[in-house]
Amino acid sequence: MKSLRAIRNEAACMVGSQYRSLRRYIARRSLESELALIVRTVIGHKRNKVPAGASQYRSLWNTADQRVDSYCVAYQANRAEIEAQIPALKELCDLAQMPNAPKKAIKIAGGLVTGVVVFSLSGFAAGIIQWLFHLGMNFAHYLTGLL
């Protein structure tokens, strides 16, 4: 037969386990409500046509990131699992990043710069060739004048 002390320890462990489960459940619901508020704010910014990479998105991403990190540390949760359950976090992360410049614009700008450089260098080369030609002609006149 179990002693009174053993029964009390078992009951305390059960109560402690249930208390931890309840705390984790409440913290999870709190995290979800905070992230839902952030996601609603992001949707409002998108409706107002705030461009990707704006400081508003970066601020919201930092807040969401801190909340998820603190939850994962406090309750040894898997961050990848939380991000998989809330796909709006990935979208927010993408919006917080500066967008890449369009490749077509880069090609056009590169072509214009290349054209300017090529024409400038060809004009410079033509000027040097002309100067060398005149130098040679003057030298030839000098030589013919000595004879």
N, C-alpha and C positions, 0 to 999 in steps of 0.2 A: 504494500500500500504506500502511496506517495505521502510524503510529509507535507505539512501545511506550508512550509517554506518553499518547497519545490512547486507546489500548485500556485503560490503567489508569484514566483518568478516566471512561470509559464504565462500567467495572466498578464503580468507586467510587460512581457515580451510581445504578447498579442496586441495589447493596447498601444504600446510604442510603435509597433509595425503599422497598425491601423492609423495612428496619428501621423506617421511619416507619409503614408499613402494619401491621406486627406490633404496634408500640406502640399504634396507634389501636385495633386489634382487641382487645388486652388491656385497654385502658382502657374500651372499650365493654362488654366482658364484666364488668368490675369494676363499672361504673356499673349495669348491669342487675342484678347480684347485690345491690348495696346497695339499689336501689329495690325489688327483690323482698322483701328483709328488711323494709323500711318498709311495703310493702303487706301482708305477713303480720301485722305489728303492728297495722295499721289494721283488718284483718279480726278480729283478737282483740278490739280495743276495741269494734267493732260488735257482736260476739257478747256482750260484757259490757254492752251497752246504754249505752255512753257517748254522751251527747247531742251532736248536731252543734254546732259552735262551741266545743267544750271545748278547754282549753289543750293537751291531749295531741295533738289533731289539728293545732293550729296549730304546735306544736313539730315534729311529723313533717313537715308541709308545708314549714316553713322549711328543715329538713335536706334534704329531697328537692329543693327549689328551688335550694339552694346547690350541691348535687352536679351537677344538670343544667346550671346556669350555668357552673360551672367546667369541665365537659366541653366545653360549646359554645365557650367562649373558647379552651380549649387546642387544640381540634381543628377550629375553624371549622365546627362542625356547626350544622345548622338546628334550633332549639328546637321549632318547630312539628312537624317530622318526628318528633322523639323523643316528643313528647306524643301524636302520632297513633299511634305504635307501642305506647305504654304508656297505655291509656285509664284505668287506675287512678289516674294522676296527676290527671286532671280530677275524678274522684270525691273524691280526697283534698282537692283545692282547694275543692270544694263543701262538704265536711265541716268544713273549717277556718273557713269563713265563718259568721258568726252568722246563725241562721235568721231570716227575716222573721216578724213577729208575724202571727198569723192575722187575716185581714180581718174575719171575723165577730166576733171578740172586740173589735176596734177599734170596729166599728159599735155593738156593745152598750154599750161603755164611753162612747162619744160620746153615745148616746141617754140614758144615765143622767145624765151631766153636764149635758146640755142640759135635761133635765127638772128637775133640781135648780135650775139657774140660772133657768129660766122661772118656776117656782113661787116662788122667793125674790124675784125682781123683781116678780112680781104681788102678793105680800104686802106688799112695800115700797111699791109704788104705791098699794095699797089703804089703807095706813096714812097716807100723805101726803094722800090724798083725804079721809080721815076727819078728819085734823087741820085741813085747810083748811075743811071743812064746819063743824066746831066753832068755828073762828076766825071764820067768817062769821056764825054764829048768835050768838056772843058780841058781835060788833060790832053786829049788828042789835038785840040787847037793850040795848046801850049807847045806841044811837041812839034807841030808843023810850023809854028812861028819861029822856032829855034833854027830850023834848017835853012 
